[in-house]
Amino acid sequence: MNLLKSFNANANVVVIGASGGIGQAAVQLLSNDPSVGLVHAFSRDATNSQDGKVHRLPIALRDEQSIKTAVQIATSRAPVDLVFVASGLLHRDDAVQPEKSMGQLSINAMSEVFSVNTIGPALLAKHFLPAMRKTGKTVFAALSARVGSISDNHLGGWISYRASKAALNMVIKTLSVEQTRLRPESIVVSLHPGTVDTALSKPFSGRVAEKSLFTPEHSAACLFNVIDDLNVADSGSFFAWDGTAIEY
């Protein structure tokens, strides 16, 4: 199945967060795609290895030198056509948990959530966007979340996660303005993957209707359909897994 029909042939693709549920599914789908030439699968705990067209490599989103090294490796054979950022943090042990009220706010937890969900993708964009192919369609897509939509927030709670994703959306929008000036065919977007059966959503998925809880494979396939349908007028926007636009 050709997922990236609107891109250059033998697309050079980067997946960040390749060890997570959606990231793993994305790498598997891309590895089976004849339109993809090489997949650079970056994750925090990866060791340098290559299996077919998939090159697995470590990356540390809090280490800018690590990101620079990742760009050098990913562009060693060809410019990058697609960067798919699937990393994210909602909870980690007892140290990071989504807040039920303002009284649960913690500077350490909030800083960590912003570091992964907002600052990490911003730094990835800083270094990967200049390394994108100069002609033809290119896409930098970062996974956001519908709960990061300010206009859609009617329940409250989850302050750090909501705010970090809202901030990510602003980063994406701002980057898109600059990138359009530099490379008019380049597209920068936020994507909502739906509620996906992964470790990130596991503690909270019990309240989700079965038909609304996606497998990572289904979510990733839907997201690549959205990415393949994007055009330059969509840059700076926020789309759900089914291609519908979400208000910031």
Residue pairs with C-beta under 8 A, 6 or more apart in sequence:
1 29
1 32
1 33
2 33
2 34
2 35
3 29
3 30
3 33
3 35
3 36
3 221
3 224
3 225
3 228
4 11
4 13
4 33
4 35
4 36
4 81
4 82
4 224
4 227
4 228
5 35
5 228
6 137
6 228
6 229
6 230
7 35
7 81
7 82
7 136
7 137
7 138
7 139
7 228
8 81
8 133
8 136
8 137
9 35
9 37
10 35
10 36
10 37
10 38
10 78
11 35
11 36
11 37
11 81
11 82
12 37
12 38
12 40
12 74
12 75
12 77
12 78
12 79
12 80
12 81
12 82
12 133
13 30
13 36
13 38
13 39
13 40
13 80
13 81
13 82
13 83
13 84
14 39
14 40
14 42
14 70
14 74
14 80
14 82
14 83
14 84
14 128
15 23
15 26
15 27
15 30
15 39
15 40
15 41
15 42
15 84
15 86
16 23
16 42
16 43
16 59
16 61
16 83
16 84
16 85
16 86
16 87
16 124
17 23
17 42
17 43
17 85
17 86
17 87
17 88
17 143
18 24
18 26
18 27
18 41
18 42
18 43
18 46
18 56
18 86
19 43
19 44
19 45
19 46
20 43
20 86
20 87
20 88
20 198
20 199
20 200
21 196
21 197
21 198
21 199
21 200
21 216
22 86
22 143
22 193
22 196
22 198
22 216
22 219
22 220
22 223
23 41
23 43
23 84
23 86
23 87
24 216
25 215
25 216
25 217
25 219
25 220
25 221
26 84
26 86
26 220
26 223
26 224
27 39
27 41
27 54
28 217
29 217
29 220
29 221
29 224
30 36
30 39
30 54
30 224
31 39
31 52
31 53
31 54
36 53
37 53
37 78
38 53
38 55
38 77
38 78
39 53
39 54
39 55
40 55
40 57
40 70
40 73
40 74
41 54
41 55
41 56
41 57
42 56
42 57
42 58
42 59
42 70
43 56
43 58
43 59
44 58
44 59
44 60
44 61
45 58
46 56
46 57
46 58
46 59
47 56
47 58
48 56
48 57
48 58
49 55
49 56
50 56
55 73
57 70
57 73
58 66
59 66
59 67
59 70
60 66
60 67
61 67
61 87
61 115
61 116
61 119
61 120
61 123
61 124
62 115
62 119
62 120
64 123
64 127
67 123
67 124
67 126
67 127
68 127
70 127
71 127
71 128
71 131
74 80
74 128
74 131
75 131
78 133
79 131
79 132
79 133
79 134
80 128
80 131
80 132
80 133
80 138
81 132
81 133
81 136
81 137
81 138
81 139
82 138
82 139
82 140
82 141
82 227
83 124
83 125
83 128
83 132
83 139
83 140
83 141
84 141
84 223
84 227
85 120
85 121
85 124
85 140
85 141
85 142
85 143
86 143
87 116
87 120
87 121
87 143
88 116
88 117
88 143
88 145
88 200
89 96
89 112
89 113
89 116
89 117
89 200
90 96
90 98
90 113
90 158
90 161
90 200
90 201
91 97
91 98
91 200
91 203
92 112
95 108
95 109
95 112
96 109
96 112
96 113
96 160
97 104
97 109
98 157
98 158
98 160
98 161
98 204
99 105
99 157
99 158
99 159
99 160
100 157
101 157
102 159
105 159
105 160
109 160
110 159
110 160
110 163
113 160
113 161
113 164
114 160
114 163
114 164
114 167
116 164
117 161
117 164
117 165
117 167
117 168
118 164
118 165
118 167
118 168
118 171
121 142
121 168
121 171
121 172
122 168
122 171
122 175
124 142
125 140
125 142
125 171
125 172
125 175
125 188
128 140
129 140
129 175
129 179
129 182
129 186
129 188
132 138
132 140
132 183
132 186
134 183
135 185
136 185
137 185
137 187
137 230
138 183
138 185
138 186
138 187
139 186
139 187
139 188
139 189
139 227
139 230
140 175
140 179
140 186
140 187
140 188
140 189
141 188
141 189
141 190
141 191
141 223
141 227
142 168
142 172
142 189
142 190
142 191
143 190
143 191
143 192
143 193
144 165
144 168
144 169
144 172
144 190
144 191
144 192
144 238
145 161
145 165
145 192
146 152
146 192
146 240
146 246
147 153
147 158
147 161
147 162
147 165
148 161
148 162
148 163
148 164
148 165
148 166
148 168
148 169
149 166
149 169
149 238
149 246
149 247
149 248
150 166
150 248
151 247
151 248
152 246
152 247
153 162
166 248
168 190
169 190
169 238
169 248
170 248
172 188
172 189
172 190
172 236
172 238
173 236
173 248
175 188
176 187
176 188
176 189
176 235
176 236
177 236
179 186
179 188
179 235
180 186
180 232
180 235
180 236
184 232
185 232
186 232
186 235
187 230
187 231
187 232
187 234
187 235
188 235
188 236
189 227
189 230
189 234
189 235
189 236
189 237
189 238
189 239
190 237
190 238
190 239
191 223
191 226
191 227
191 238
191 239
191 240
191 241
192 238
192 239
192 240
192 241
192 246
193 214
193 219
193 220
193 222
193 223
193 241
194 212
194 214
194 219
194 222
194 240
194 241
195 201
195 205
195 208
195 212
195 213
195 214
196 213
196 214
196 215
196 216
196 219
197 205
197 213
197 214
197 215
197 216
198 216
201 208
205 213
214 222
214 241
219 241
222 241
222 242
223 241
225 243
226 239
226 241
226 242
226 243
229 243
237 245
238 245
238 246
238 247
238 248
239 245
239 246
240 246
